[in-house]
Amino acid sequence: MSGRVNLLVPEVRANPYPTYAELRRSSVCQVDPGGYWVLTRHDDVVAAFKNPQVFSSIGMRVVTKPAWLGHNPFADSMIGMDPPNHTRLRTLVNRAFGPPVLARLEPRIRAFAGAIVDRIPEGTPVDFVDAFCLPLPASVIGELIGLDPTQHHLFKRWADDLTSITSIGPSPGQETARMAEIRATVKETEQYMGRVLASRRAEPRDDVVTDLINARVDGESLSDAELMNFMFLLLVAGLETTIHLMSHSLRLLMEHPDVLERLRKDTSRIPRFLEEVLRYEPPVQAIMRVTTTDTEIRGVTIPKGSPVALMMGAANRDESHFPGAETFDMDREGTNNLPFGHGVHFCLGAPLARLETRLGLEALLTRFARFTPAGPMEWNRSMTVRGPVKMPVVAHAR
């Protein structure tokens, strides 16, 4: 390819996969914004995930804590750490997302999903991001860490602001107003989360925040800063990933009415459908790393200290790993876990995201028979996650 590709221009954002295919055919190269080196082939992405000694997770901290932002608890969370610090924190928080917690949550998630779907009008255009894809994970986050679900638009704005940090390149120009907005969001979020933590210390509950406050490994607990960092991580990961997974799922059902009909007849096939959604249209498109030494990939040397984007969105369409990769096929054999990361940084919230989306789709397909687009979608702006911020849809009972 000649010249740098900009992955955030509107035409690429609306459909990045032809560009990803070109990048896979090219040598390892840099893209805009930010000058990231990109790994786009499946084998290269997996190898980088498995080699944190060279591809350090501090890359996530670098890109989510630029100089203009400064303080950012999300950047300081374990998403930006390598072992052994990452290992210690993951051990402490793992129990908060184990099978007993999911079993405890499932009836509540099912009830949330039913109530949300019941509020969707039939035959009337609605923004499904606002009406369905956002309220369900916001309700679950509220159940987990005690956030007020009626404030879900506030939480979505916080999450959107935090994930958009990666869209502001090193020469932002006219982005100064946006920078001020994001700095205000960090402060606002931290104040809110601080009140939640103080409340749980005063009045413990049967929720994840109380579990995290009480968690011990070899007698060691999470520090106040580590608790705050994890609250930020849970907000971003718990909302953005699931919102976009639900949005992509609905869009693909509209594009494949035969698949929708199969799932309505047999909802036990929804988990298989979701695995193909995660491969074909992953909510998390890229995870950032930074090289700790000069490293050569496919004849190209990436210098020490370079920002690198592990492009899961491109790797999941790699024909050398997935025959017919550009075709959506819910009967595809095997499970692809790459959309949730790989190795020590495999997303600990992956089972919860799958559970929320499965129960949400079950409720949606029980009430409605088909869905039709009601206008153009608008896409978010982030190097790491991709999904619509507006998705006008009409739901039909017949």
C-alpha positions as CSV (number, residue, x, y, z in Angstrom):
1,M,0.0,0.0,0.0
2,S,1.2,3.5,-0.8
3,G,1.1,6.1,2.0
4,R,-0.4,5.6,5.5
5,V,-4.0,4.4,5.8
6,N,-6.2,6.3,8.3
7,L,-8.4,3.8,10.1
8,L,-10.7,6.5,11.5
9,V,-11.9,8.2,8.3
10,P,-15.6,7.7,7.9
11,E,-15.5,5.5,4.8
12,V,-13.1,3.1,6.5
13,R,-14.9,3.3,9.8
14,A,-18.2,2.3,8.2
15,N,-16.5,-0.9,6.8
16,P,-12.9,-1.4,7.7
17,Y,-12.6,-5.0,6.4
18,P,-11.5,-4.3,2.8
19,T,-8.8,-2.1,4.3
20,Y,-7.8,-4.8,6.7
21,A,-7.6,-7.2,3.8
22,E,-5.2,-4.9,2.0
23,L,-3.1,-4.5,5.2
24,R,-2.9,-8.3,5.5
25,R,-1.6,-8.6,1.9
26,S,1.0,-5.8,2.6
27,S,4.0,-6.0,4.7
28,V,3.9,-4.8,8.4
29,C,3.4,-1.1,8.2
30,Q,2.2,2.0,10.1
31,V,-1.2,3.6,10.1
32,D,-2.9,6.8,11.2
33,P,-3.9,8.3,13.5
34,G,-1.0,7.9,15.9
35,G,1.5,6.1,13.6
36,Y,0.8,2.7,15.1
37,W,2.5,-0.3,13.7
38,V,-0.2,-2.8,12.9
39,L,-0.2,-6.6,13.0
40,T,-3.1,-7.9,11.0
41,R,-2.5,-11.6,10.3
42,H,-3.9,-14.1,12.8
43,D,-0.6,-15.9,13.5
44,D,1.2,-12.6,14.1
45,V,-1.4,-11.3,16.5
46,V,-1.5,-14.5,18.5
47,A,2.3,-14.6,18.7
48,A,2.4,-11.0,20.0
49,F,-0.3,-11.8,22.6
50,K,1.9,-14.7,23.8
51,N,5.0,-12.6,24.0
52,P,4.5,-9.8,26.6
53,Q,8.3,-9.6,27.1
54,V,8.5,-8.0,23.6
55,F,5.0,-6.7,23.1
56,S,4.3,-5.1,26.5
57,S,0.8,-4.2,27.7
58,I,2.2,-0.9,28.9
59,G,1.2,0.0,25.3
60,M,-2.4,0.3,26.5
61,R,-1.3,2.7,29.3
62,V,0.7,4.8,26.8
63,V,-2.2,5.3,24.4
64,T,-4.9,5.8,27.1
65,K,-2.8,8.2,29.2
66,P,-1.3,10.7,26.8
67,A,0.5,13.8,28.2
68,W,-2.5,16.1,27.5
69,L,-4.7,13.9,29.7
70,G,-2.5,13.0,32.6
71,H,-4.4,11.1,35.3
72,N,-6.6,8.3,34.0
73,P,-7.4,5.3,36.3
74,F,-8.5,3.2,33.3
75,A,-5.0,3.5,31.9
76,D,-3.5,2.5,35.3
77,S,-5.7,-0.6,35.6
78,M,-4.4,-4.1,34.9
79,I,-5.2,-3.8,31.2
80,G,-2.0,-1.8,31.0
81,M,0.2,-4.2,33.1
82,D,2.4,-7.1,32.4
83,P,3.1,-10.1,34.8
84,P,3.8,-10.3,37.7
85,N,1.7,-7.2,38.6
86,H,-1.0,-8.2,36.2
87,T,-1.0,-11.7,37.7
88,R,-1.5,-10.5,41.2
89,L,-4.4,-8.2,40.3
90,R,-6.1,-10.8,38.1
91,T,-6.0,-13.4,40.9
92,L,-7.7,-10.9,43.2
93,V,-10.5,-10.0,40.8
94,N,-11.0,-13.3,39.1
95,R,-13.4,-14.6,41.7
96,A,-15.7,-11.7,41.1
97,F,-16.5,-13.1,37.6
98,G,-16.6,-16.8,38.3
99,P,-19.4,-19.3,37.6
100,P,-21.1,-18.7,41.0
101,V,-21.5,-14.9,40.3
102,L,-22.8,-15.6,36.8
103,A,-25.3,-18.1,38.2
104,R,-26.4,-15.5,40.7
105,L,-26.8,-12.9,38.0
106,E,-28.6,-14.9,35.4
107,P,-32.2,-14.5,36.7
108,R,-31.7,-10.8,37.2
109,I,-30.3,-10.4,33.7
110,R,-33.2,-12.4,32.2
111,A,-35.7,-10.1,34.1
112,F,-33.8,-6.9,32.9
113,A,-33.9,-8.2,29.3
114,G,-37.6,-9.0,29.4
115,A,-38.5,-5.6,30.8
116,I,-36.4,-3.7,28.3
117,V,-37.7,-5.6,25.3
118,D,-41.3,-5.0,26.5
119,R,-40.7,-1.3,26.3
120,I,-39.7,-1.4,22.6
121,P,-42.6,-0.2,20.4
122,E,-43.7,-2.3,17.5
123,G,-43.7,-0.9,14.0
124,T,-42.1,2.4,15.0
125,P,-38.5,3.5,14.2
126,V,-36.4,3.5,17.3
127,D,-32.7,3.9,18.0
128,F,-31.9,0.3,19.1
129,V,-28.6,1.4,20.7
130,D,-30.6,3.6,23.0
131,A,-33.6,1.3,23.4
132,F,-32.0,-2.1,23.8
133,C,-28.2,-2.4,23.4
134,L,-27.4,0.2,26.1
135,P,-30.0,-0.4,28.8
136,L,-29.3,-4.1,29.4
137,P,-25.5,-3.9,30.1
138,A,-26.1,-0.7,32.0
139,S,-28.6,-2.5,34.2
140,V,-26.1,-5.4,34.7
141,I,-23.3,-3.0,35.6
142,G,-25.7,-1.3,38.1
143,E,-26.3,-4.7,39.6
144,L,-22.6,-5.5,39.8
145,I,-21.2,-2.3,41.2
146,G,-24.2,-0.4,42.4
147,L,-24.5,2.2,39.7
148,D,-27.9,3.8,39.2
149,P,-29.3,2.2,36.0
150,T,-31.5,5.3,35.3
151,Q,-28.2,7.1,34.6
152,H,-27.1,4.8,31.9
153,H,-26.7,7.6,29.3
154,L,-24.2,9.2,31.7
155,F,-22.2,6.0,32.0
156,K,-22.2,5.5,28.2
157,R,-20.9,9.0,27.8
158,W,-18.1,8.3,30.2
159,A,-17.2,5.0,28.5
160,D,-17.4,6.7,25.0
161,D,-15.1,9.5,26.2
162,L,-12.6,7.0,27.7
163,T,-12.4,4.8,24.6
164,S,-12.1,7.8,22.3
165,I,-8.8,8.8,23.8
166,T,-7.1,6.6,21.2
167,S,-8.6,8.6,18.3
168,I,-6.7,11.7,19.2
169,G,-3.4,11.6,17.5
170,P,-0.1,13.2,18.6
171,S,-0.9,16.4,16.7
172,P,-4.5,17.0,17.6
173,G,-4.8,20.5,16.2
174,Q,-8.4,21.5,16.9
175,E,-9.0,18.7,19.4
176,T,-8.4,20.9,22.4
177,A,-12.1,21.2,23.3
178,R,-12.4,17.4,23.1
179,M,-9.4,17.0,25.4
180,A,-11.0,19.3,28.0
181,E,-14.2,17.2,27.8
182,I,-12.3,14.0,28.4
183,R,-10.4,15.4,31.3
184,A,-13.7,16.5,32.8
185,T,-15.1,13.0,32.3
186,V,-12.2,11.4,34.1
187,K,-12.8,13.7,37.1
188,E,-16.5,13.2,37.1
189,T,-16.2,9.4,36.9
190,E,-13.7,9.2,39.6
191,Q,-15.9,11.3,42.0
192,Y,-18.9,9.1,41.3
193,M,-16.9,5.8,41.8
194,G,-15.4,7.2,44.9
195,R,-18.8,7.6,46.4
196,V,-19.7,4.1,45.4
197,L,-16.6,2.7,47.1
198,A,-17.2,4.7,50.3
199,S,-20.8,3.5,50.4
200,R,-19.8,-0.2,50.2
201,R,-17.2,0.2,52.9
202,A,-19.9,1.7,55.1
203,E,-22.7,-0.7,54.1
204,P,-21.4,-3.9,52.4
205,R,-23.7,-5.6,49.9
206,D,-23.8,-8.8,48.0
207,D,-22.1,-7.3,44.9
208,V,-18.8,-7.2,43.1
209,V,-17.6,-4.0,44.7
210,T,-18.0,-5.5,48.2
211,D,-16.3,-8.7,46.9
212,L,-13.4,-6.7,45.6
213,I,-13.0,-4.7,48.8
214,N,-12.9,-7.9,50.8
215,A,-10.8,-9.9,48.4
216,R,-7.5,-11.3,49.7
217,V,-4.6,-13.3,48.2
218,D,-2.0,-14.3,50.7
219,G,-3.4,-11.8,53.1
220,E,-3.1,-8.9,50.6
221,S,-6.0,-6.8,49.5
222,L,-6.5,-4.2,46.6
223,S,-5.3,-0.7,47.4
224,D,-7.6,2.2,47.1
225,A,-6.0,3.2,43.8
226,E,-6.3,-0.3,42.5
227,L,-10.0,-0.5,43.4
228,M,-10.6,2.8,41.6
229,N,-8.6,1.6,38.5
230,F,-10.7,-1.6,38.4
231,M,-14.0,0.4,38.7
232,F,-13.0,2.4,35.6
233,L,-12.0,-0.8,33.7
234,L,-15.3,-2.5,34.6
235,L,-17.3,0.5,33.4
236,V,-15.5,0.6,30.0
237,A,-15.2,-3.1,29.4
238,G,-18.6,-3.9,30.8
239,L,-20.5,-1.4,28.8
240,E,-18.7,-0.9,25.5
241,T,-18.0,-4.6,24.6
242,T,-21.5,-5.8,25.3
243,I,-23.3,-2.8,23.7
244,H,-21.4,-3.3,20.5
245,L,-21.8,-7.1,20.6
246,M,-25.6,-6.6,20.8
247,S,-25.6,-4.0,18.1
248,H,-23.6,-6.1,15.7
249,S,-25.7,-9.1,16.5
250,L,-28.9,-7.3,15.6
251,R,-27.4,-5.8,12.4
252,L,-26.3,-9.2,11.2
253,L,-29.8,-10.7,12.0
254,M,-31.3,-8.0,9.7
255,E,-28.8,-8.8,7.0
256,H,-29.4,-12.6,7.4
257,P,-33.2,-13.1,7.9
258,D,-32.7,-16.9,7.4
259,V,-30.4,-16.9,10.4
260,L,-32.9,-14.9,12.4
261,E,-35.6,-17.4,11.6
262,R,-33.4,-20.4,12.6
263,L,-32.7,-18.7,15.9
264,R,-36.4,-18.0,16.6
265,K,-37.2,-21.6,16.0
266,D,-34.3,-22.8,18.2
267,T,-32.9,-20.3,20.7
268,S,-30.3,-22.9,21.8
269,R,-28.4,-22.0,18.7
270,I,-27.8,-18.4,19.9
271,P,-24.4,-19.1,21.5
272,R,-23.2,-20.6,18.2
273,F,-24.4,-17.5,16.4
274,L,-22.7,-15.2,18.9
275,E,-19.3,-17.0,18.4
276,E,-19.5,-16.2,14.7
277,V,-20.6,-12.6,15.4
278,L,-17.5,-12.2,17.6
279,R,-15.3,-13.5,14.8
280,Y,-16.9,-11.7,11.9
281,E,-17.7,-8.3,13.7
282,P,-15.7,-8.2,16.9
283,P,-16.5,-5.3,19.3
284,V,-12.9,-4.9,20.2
285,Q,-11.0,-4.3,17.0
286,A,-7.5,-3.7,18.4
287,I,-5.4,-4.0,21.6
288,M,-2.4,-1.7,21.9
289,R,1.1,-2.8,22.9
290,V,4.6,-1.2,22.9
291,T,7.8,-3.0,21.8
292,T,10.5,-3.4,24.5
293,T,13.2,-4.1,21.9
294,D,13.7,-4.0,18.2
295,T,11.8,-6.9,16.7
296,E,11.5,-8.2,13.2
297,I,8.2,-9.4,11.7
298,R,7.9,-10.6,8.1
299,G,11.1,-8.9,7.2
300,V,10.2,-5.5,8.8
301,T,11.9,-4.2,11.9
302,I,9.7,-2.5,14.4
303,P,11.9,-0.3,16.6
304,K,12.1,-0.5,20.3
305,G,9.5,1.7,22.0
306,S,7.1,1.7,19.1
307,P,3.3,1.6,19.6
308,V,1.8,-1.5,18.0
309,A,-1.9,-2.3,17.4
310,L,-2.8,-6.0,17.5
311,M,-5.7,-5.9,15.0
312,M,-8.1,-8.6,16.1
313,G,-10.7,-7.3,13.7
314,A,-8.3,-8.0,10.8
315,A,-7.0,-11.3,12.3
316,N,-10.5,-12.7,12.5
317,R,-10.9,-12.3,8.8
318,D,-7.6,-14.0,7.9
319,E,-8.3,-16.5,5.1
320,S,-5.3,-18.5,6.1
321,H,-6.9,-19.3,9.4
322,F,-10.6,-19.1,8.6
323,P,-11.6,-20.5,5.2
324,G,-14.3,-18.3,3.6
325,A,-13.5,-15.7,6.2
326,E,-15.5,-12.9,4.5
327,T,-18.7,-15.0,4.7
328,F,-20.8,-14.9,7.9
329,D,-21.4,-18.6,8.7
330,M,-22.9,-19.5,12.1
331,D,-22.3,-23.2,11.4
332,R,-18.5,-22.6,11.2
333,E,-16.7,-25.2,13.3
334,G,-14.6,-24.3,16.3
335,T,-14.7,-21.4,18.8
336,N,-12.6,-18.3,18.2
337,N,-11.6,-16.6,21.5
338,L,-9.4,-14.0,19.9
339,P,-12.1,-11.2,20.1
340,F,-11.6,-11.3,23.8
341,G,-7.8,-11.2,23.7
342,H,-5.5,-14.1,24.2
343,G,-3.2,-15.5,26.9
344,V,-2.8,-13.8,30.2
345,H,-4.9,-10.9,29.1
346,F,-7.9,-12.9,28.0
347,C,-10.9,-10.8,29.0
348,L,-12.2,-12.0,32.4
349,G,-15.6,-10.5,31.5
350,A,-16.1,-12.6,28.4
351,P,-18.5,-15.1,29.9
352,L,-20.6,-12.2,31.3
353,A,-20.8,-10.4,27.9
354,R,-21.8,-13.7,26.2
355,L,-24.5,-14.3,28.9
356,E,-26.0,-10.8,28.7
357,T,-26.2,-10.9,24.9
358,R,-27.6,-14.4,24.8
359,L,-30.4,-13.6,27.2
360,G,-31.0,-10.2,25.5
361,L,-31.5,-11.9,22.1
362,E,-33.7,-14.6,23.6
363,A,-36.0,-11.9,24.9
364,L,-35.9,-10.0,21.7
365,L,-36.6,-12.9,19.4
366,T,-39.4,-14.2,21.6
367,R,-41.3,-11.0,21.1
368,F,-40.4,-9.9,17.6
369,A,-40.3,-11.8,14.3
370,R,-38.2,-9.5,12.2
371,F,-36.3,-6.2,12.1
372,T,-35.8,-3.6,9.3
373,P,-33.4,-0.7,9.1
374,A,-35.0,2.7,9.5
375,G,-32.1,5.0,8.6
376,P,-28.3,5.2,8.4
377,M,-26.1,4.0,11.3
378,E,-23.5,6.3,12.9
379,W,-20.3,4.8,14.0
380,N,-18.2,5.6,17.1
381,R,-14.6,6.9,16.9
382,S,-12.0,4.8,18.5
383,M,-9.0,2.7,17.6
384,T,-9.8,0.0,20.0
385,V,-13.6,-0.6,19.9
386,R,-16.0,-0.4,17.0
387,G,-19.8,-0.2,16.9
388,P,-22.7,2.1,16.0
389,V,-23.7,4.9,18.3
390,K,-27.0,5.2,16.5
391,M,-28.9,2.4,14.8
392,P,-32.5,3.2,13.7
393,V,-34.6,0.0,13.5
394,V,-38.2,-1.0,13.2
395,A,-39.2,-4.1,15.1
396,H,-42.1,-6.2,13.7
397,A,-44.1,-8.8,15.6
398,R,-45.0,-10.6,12.4
